[in-house]
Amino acid sequence: MSQIVPCLWFDGQAEEAARFYVSLLPDSSIDAIRHAPADYPAGRRGDVLVVEFTLAGHPYVALNGGPGFRFNEAVSFQIHCADQAEADCLSDALSAVPEAEQCGWVKDRYGLSWQIVPEAMLHLLADPDPDRARRAMEAMMTMKRLDIAALERAADGE
């Protein structure tokens, strides 16, 4: 069966980024590091060209493609978190641009955007009571980092 593998474009930091990402989540590993067999526009023969890695059980590729492209907010990765402690830990580790934080989104040191999503928020936004869901969403929209207790209080109308 065919498999979709996201390929992330870096300007020389593919191995560094992959090692950083796998250090954050369980079921993650560096699977292969491929070196360029010849000179190419962004590097020389022998440079790290591609890093294949697994992040939370999903395969990814990091490519040292050069300075031609940058990440933007049109693509982000969601990390569903079990609780506030996990959300806070991942936000602290990933956020390198505090002014970019909004509604649980953070931007890392490579410019990649991440959504730190507590499972409790997903449940609140899907609450069968539309007023509870609305109040939770309205509260979420005012937050930089998501605060589960504050979202629950808002949903309850407090």
N, C-alpha and C positions, 0 to 999 in steps of 0.2 A: 504494500500500500504506500502511496505517496505520503510524504510528511512535509509540513511547512516548518521551516527553520528561520527565524528572524536573523538577519545579518545586520550588525551594527557597524557603522562606518566611523573610524577613528583616525586621527592624525598622529600616528606613532604611539598611541597609548593603549592599543588593543590588549596587550598582555596585562598591563597594569590594571586596566579597567576590569577585565575578566577576573583577575585574582581578587580584586576588591569586591566585586559582586558575589563571587562564590563564598567569600568569607562571611557574608551576611545572612545567608539562608541555608537551612538544612537541605539535604538531598541535592547538593551542588558540588561540582568538581570541574577542574580543568581536564579536558579529555584529550586534546592534542594541540600541539603548537607546530605550525607549518612555516617554514622559512622560504623566502623567495628564491626560486631556482635561477633567476636572472635579475638584472636591474629592471626597474619599472618606474613609472612617473613619480611615485611617492617614496621610493627607497632604492636600496641597493641589494644586489645578490647577497643572500645570507641573512638579511633583516627578517624579523618576524613579520610575516604577511597576514596569516590567519591564525586565530585562536578558536578552537572548538571547545565549548564549555556547556555544562549542564547547570541550570539555575532552577532550584526547586523542582527538579525532575523534568524540566523542559530543555530541549537542546537549543543552543544559540551559536552564532558565529560572530566573532569580532574581527573586523578587517581593517588593516592599516592602509586606508585608501588615500590618505593625504588631506590637504587643507580645503579641498574643493567643496565639501558639504558639511553642514553643521546640523545638530539636532534642533528641533523646535517642538513646541507644545502640541503640534498636530498628532504626534505619536507619543504615547506614554505607556508605562507598564504599571498595572495594578498589583499591589500586594495586599491580600486579605489577611487581617491580623485578628488573632483570637481575643486580645484584650488591650487595654490602654497601655500597659507596660511594653508589650511588643510593638505597638504603634509608635510609642515615644522613642524606643530604642532604634527602630528603623528610620524614623524621621531624623533623629540626631545623627545617625551614621550617614544618611544619604544627602541631607540638605546642606548644600554649599552656597546657596544664594537665598538667604533669609527673605529678602524683599520679593522673591518669586513665589513664596509660600501662599497658597490660597486653597481653602476647602479641602485640605489634606494633600494637596499636590506639593511636591518638592522637586527641586532641580539639583542634580548632583554635580560634582566637580568637572565632569566631562560634558555637561550641558543636557544630559538625558533627563527627561521628566518622569517622575514616579507618582503614583497615587497610593497613599497609605490609607487603606480602607478597613476600619474596624468592622468586624462582622455585625456588631450591634447596630451600626449605622445602616447597614443593608436591611436589617430587620425593621428598623424604625421607618425607613423610607417606603417599605412595603407593607406597613401597618394597615390592616383592613379598615381602620378608622381614618378616613381621609383627613380629618382635622389634625390628628396626631402626626400623620406623615407630613402634612404641610408645615406644621410648627417645627418639626425636626429639620425639614429642608431649609426653612427660613433661618433657623439658627446656624445650620451648617454653612450657609452662604456668607455668614459674618465672620467665620473662623479662618485662621491661618492653618493651624494644626487642629485636628479634630479632637474634641474633648467629649468622651462618651457620656460622662455624668451630666455635663451641660446639655448635650443633645437629648438625653432622657428627661431631664427637668423641663426642657422646652416642649418636648412632645406631650408631657403631662400638663402643660399650661402653666407651669410655675415661673 
